[in-house]
Amino acid sequence: MLDVNLTGMFLCAQAAFRLMKDQNPRGGRIINNGSISAHAPRPDSAPYTATKHAVTGLTKCLSLDGRKYDIACGQIDIGNALTELSAPMSVGVKQANGEIAVEPMMDVGQVANAIVYMDSLPLEANVQFMTVMATKMPFVGRG
């Protein structure tokens, strides 16, 4: 979990910084994959949630350090987009009260649309954090 969710993201950002600060024209945009679990975790998710908290810190640091190189960094926090990995949620997952419940899902294409929007902005503007989630998922009020 640590290697993929944090170390991998850090190493990719480090490589992107090297390229973006030296290219002509200088600058670029990094969009990190966060999670709503950093705001409201699920039961039994400490490793995942801890890495996603770290991603939020990384996003803030990259935003700050990237300013002088015209590098913008934002983060998208995704909730219940239907993929092979998240499919169990549509069958039922453990809730904070211990019950198993089916959760509403959204088309993963909506996540792609959100990323395209974030990337479409000129470098003088940035979406620092965006949450894209299934409207009826139990996030607001969870925890």
C-alpha positions as YAML, in Angstrom:
chain: A
units: angstrom
residues:
- id: 1
  name: MET
  ca: [0.00, 0.00, 0.00]
- id: 2
  name: LEU
  ca: [2.77, 2.41, 0.97]
- id: 3
  name: ASP
  ca: [4.83, 1.63, -2.14]
- id: 4
  name: VAL
  ca: [1.96, 2.16, -4.59]
- id: 5
  name: ASN
  ca: [-0.14, 4.90, -2.98]
- id: 6
  name: LEU
  ca: [2.64, 7.09, -1.64]
- id: 7
  name: THR
  ca: [6.16, 6.18, -2.72]
- id: 8
  name: GLY
  ca: [5.09, 5.69, -6.34]
- id: 9
  name: MET
  ca: [3.25, 9.00, -6.39]
- id: 10
  name: PHE
  ca: [6.20, 10.80, -4.80]
- id: 11
  name: LEU
  ca: [8.69, 9.35, -7.30]
- id: 12
  name: CYS
  ca: [6.45, 10.25, -10.27]
- id: 13
  name: ALA
  ca: [6.02, 13.80, -8.97]
- id: 14
  name: GLN
  ca: [9.76, 14.12, -8.43]
- id: 15
  name: ALA
  ca: [10.43, 13.06, -12.03]
- id: 16
  name: ALA
  ca: [7.70, 15.38, -13.34]
- id: 17
  name: PHE
  ca: [9.16, 18.32, -11.39]
- id: 18
  name: ARG
  ca: [12.58, 17.74, -12.96]
- id: 19
  name: LEU
  ca: [11.09, 17.83, -16.45]
- id: 20
  name: MET
  ca: [8.60, 20.65, -15.93]
- id: 21
  name: LYS
  ca: [10.97, 23.11, -14.29]
- id: 22
  name: ASP
  ca: [13.61, 22.74, -17.02]
- id: 23
  name: GLN
  ca: [11.41, 22.57, -20.12]
- id: 24
  name: ASN
  ca: [10.59, 25.52, -22.36]
- id: 25
  name: PRO
  ca: [8.02, 26.85, -21.69]
- id: 26
  name: ARG
  ca: [8.53, 26.04, -18.05]
- id: 27
  name: GLY
  ca: [5.79, 24.52, -15.87]
- id: 28
  name: GLY
  ca: [2.99, 22.02, -15.98]
- id: 29
  name: ARG
  ca: [0.25, 20.39, -13.95]
- id: 30
  name: ILE
  ca: [0.24, 17.40, -11.61]
- id: 31
  name: ILE
  ca: [-3.06, 15.85, -10.56]
- id: 32
  name: ASN
  ca: [-2.79, 13.47, -7.61]
- id: 33
  name: ASN
  ca: [-5.23, 10.64, -6.93]
- id: 34
  name: GLY
  ca: [-6.48, 11.11, -3.39]
- id: 35
  name: SER
  ca: [-9.50, 9.55, -1.75]
- id: 36
  name: ILE
  ca: [-12.46, 10.56, 0.33]
- id: 37
  name: SER
  ca: [-11.13, 8.02, 2.83]
- id: 38
  name: ALA
  ca: [-8.68, 10.71, 3.92]
- id: 39
  name: HIS
  ca: [-11.72, 12.70, 5.10]
- id: 40
  name: ALA
  ca: [-13.94, 9.87, 6.37]
- id: 41
  name: PRO
  ca: [-12.31, 6.43, 6.53]
- id: 42
  name: ARG
  ca: [-14.02, 3.08, 6.22]
- id: 43
  name: PRO
  ca: [-13.70, 0.43, 8.93]
- id: 44
  name: ASP
  ca: [-10.48, -1.62, 8.85]
- id: 45
  name: SER
  ca: [-8.75, 0.69, 6.36]
- id: 46
  name: ALA
  ca: [-5.82, 2.15, 8.32]
- id: 47
  name: PRO
  ca: [-3.05, 1.42, 5.77]
- id: 48
  name: TYR
  ca: [-5.06, 2.80, 2.84]
- id: 49
  name: THR
  ca: [-6.37, 5.81, 4.77]
- id: 50
  name: ALA
  ca: [-2.92, 6.69, 6.11]
- id: 51
  name: THR
  ca: [-1.43, 6.73, 2.61]
- id: 52
  name: LYS
  ca: [-4.25, 8.92, 1.30]
- id: 53
  name: HIS
  ca: [-3.72, 11.40, 4.16]
- id: 54
  name: ALA
  ca: [-0.08, 11.49, 3.10]
- id: 55
  name: VAL
  ca: [-1.10, 12.16, -0.52]
- id: 56
  name: THR
  ca: [-3.00, 15.24, 0.66]
- id: 57
  name: GLY
  ca: [0.14, 16.51, 2.40]
- id: 58
  name: LEU
  ca: [2.19, 15.76, -0.69]
- id: 59
  name: THR
  ca: [-0.29, 17.67, -2.86]
- id: 60
  name: LYS
  ca: [-0.02, 20.73, -0.63]
- id: 61
  name: CYS
  ca: [3.78, 20.62, -0.61]
- id: 62
  name: LEU
  ca: [4.00, 20.17, -4.37]
- id: 63
  name: SER
  ca: [1.63, 23.11, -4.86]
- id: 64
  name: LEU
  ca: [3.77, 25.32, -2.69]
- id: 65
  name: ASP
  ca: [7.14, 24.18, -4.05]
- id: 66
  name: GLY
  ca: [5.89, 24.26, -7.64]
- id: 67
  name: ARG
  ca: [4.90, 27.93, -7.60]
- id: 68
  name: LYS
  ca: [8.36, 29.21, -8.46]
- id: 69
  name: TYR
  ca: [8.50, 26.83, -11.46]
- id: 70
  name: ASP
  ca: [4.96, 27.46, -12.76]
- id: 71
  name: ILE
  ca: [3.93, 23.95, -11.71]
- id: 72
  name: ALA
  ca: [0.36, 23.59, -10.47]
- id: 73
  name: CYS
  ca: [-0.65, 20.60, -8.37]
- id: 74
  name: GLY
  ca: [-4.16, 19.51, -7.47]
- id: 75
  name: GLN
  ca: [-5.84, 16.45, -6.07]
- id: 76
  name: ILE
  ca: [-8.98, 14.55, -6.98]
- id: 77
  name: ASP
  ca: [-10.70, 12.63, -4.21]
- id: 78
  name: ILE
  ca: [-12.82, 9.89, -5.74]
- id: 79
  name: GLY
  ca: [-15.72, 8.11, -4.11]
- id: 80
  name: ASN
  ca: [-17.49, 5.01, -5.40]
- id: 81
  name: ALA
  ca: [-16.59, 5.09, -9.08]
- id: 82
  name: LEU
  ca: [-17.45, 1.70, -10.57]
- id: 83
  name: THR
  ca: [-14.27, -0.16, -11.46]
- id: 84
  name: GLU
  ca: [-13.14, -3.75, -11.01]
- id: 85
  name: LEU
  ca: [-11.47, -2.73, -7.74]
- id: 86
  name: SER
  ca: [-14.56, -1.02, -6.30]
- id: 87
  name: ALA
  ca: [-17.15, -3.52, -7.57]
- id: 88
  name: PRO
  ca: [-17.58, -5.13, -4.10]
- id: 89
  name: MET
  ca: [-19.21, -1.90, -2.90]
- id: 90
  name: SER
  ca: [-22.13, -2.53, -5.25]
- id: 91
  name: VAL
  ca: [-22.64, -5.91, -3.55]
- id: 92
  name: GLY
  ca: [-22.11, -4.73, 0.04]
- id: 93
  name: VAL
  ca: [-19.28, -3.46, 2.23]
- id: 94
  name: LYS
  ca: [-18.78, -2.98, 5.96]
- id: 95
  name: GLN
  ca: [-20.12, 0.31, 7.33]
- id: 96
  name: ALA
  ca: [-19.04, 2.25, 10.43]
- id: 97
  name: ASN
  ca: [-21.79, 0.57, 12.49]
- id: 98
  name: GLY
  ca: [-20.53, -2.88, 11.47]
- id: 99
  name: GLU
  ca: [-23.40, -3.63, 9.10]
- id: 100
  name: ILE
  ca: [-22.86, -4.67, 5.49]
- id: 101
  name: ALA
  ca: [-24.59, -2.38, 3.01]
- id: 102
  name: VAL
  ca: [-24.73, -1.92, -0.75]
- id: 103
  name: GLU
  ca: [-23.42, 1.49, -1.77]
- id: 104
  name: PRO
  ca: [-24.43, 3.59, -4.79]
- id: 105
  name: MET
  ca: [-21.83, 3.79, -7.55]
- id: 106
  name: MET
  ca: [-21.12, 6.25, -10.35]
- id: 107
  name: ASP
  ca: [-19.73, 5.77, -13.83]
- id: 108
  name: VAL
  ca: [-15.93, 6.02, -13.77]
- id: 109
  name: GLY
  ca: [-16.20, 8.22, -16.88]
- id: 110
  name: GLN
  ca: [-17.32, 11.04, -14.59]
- id: 111
  name: VAL
  ca: [-13.92, 10.89, -12.90]
- id: 112
  name: ALA
  ca: [-12.24, 11.21, -16.29]
- id: 113
  name: ASN
  ca: [-14.42, 14.24, -17.07]
- id: 114
  name: ALA
  ca: [-13.38, 15.88, -13.80]
- id: 115
  name: ILE
  ca: [-9.69, 15.28, -14.50]
- id: 116
  name: VAL
  ca: [-10.06, 16.71, -18.01]
- id: 117
  name: TYR
  ca: [-11.62, 19.83, -16.46]
- id: 118
  name: MET
  ca: [-8.80, 20.20, -13.92]
- id: 119
  name: ASP
  ca: [-6.24, 19.83, -16.69]
- id: 120
  name: SER
  ca: [-8.02, 22.27, -19.01]
- id: 121
  name: LEU
  ca: [-7.31, 25.26, -16.80]
- id: 122
  name: PRO
  ca: [-4.44, 27.61, -17.63]
- id: 123
  name: LEU
  ca: [-1.50, 27.32, -15.23]
- id: 124
  name: GLU
  ca: [-2.54, 30.58, -13.59]
- id: 125
  name: ALA
  ca: [-5.57, 28.72, -12.16]
- id: 126
  name: ASN
  ca: [-5.75, 25.50, -10.18]
- id: 127
  name: VAL
  ca: [-8.32, 23.19, -8.64]
- id: 128
  name: GLN
  ca: [-6.50, 22.43, -5.39]
- id: 129
  name: PHE
  ca: [-8.92, 19.72, -4.24]
- id: 130
  name: MET
  ca: [-11.95, 18.21, -5.95]
- id: 131
  name: THR
  ca: [-14.26, 15.50, -4.66]
- id: 132
  name: VAL
  ca: [-16.16, 13.45, -7.22]
- id: 133
  name: MET
  ca: [-18.49, 10.81, -5.82]
- id: 134
  name: ALA
  ca: [-21.72, 8.93, -6.30]
- id: 135
  name: THR
  ca: [-24.42, 11.37, -5.20]
- id: 136
  name: LYS
  ca: [-26.07, 8.96, -2.79]
- id: 137
  name: MET
  ca: [-22.99, 7.27, -1.35]
- id: 138
  name: PRO
  ca: [-22.75, 7.31, 2.46]
- id: 139
  name: PHE
  ca: [-19.91, 9.82, 2.69]
- id: 140
  name: VAL
  ca: [-21.57, 12.99, 3.90]
- id: 141
  name: GLY
  ca: [-22.54, 12.08, 7.44]
- id: 142
  name: ARG
  ca: [-20.24, 9.04, 7.56]
- id: 143
  name: GLY
  ca: [-18.04, 8.60, 10.57]
...
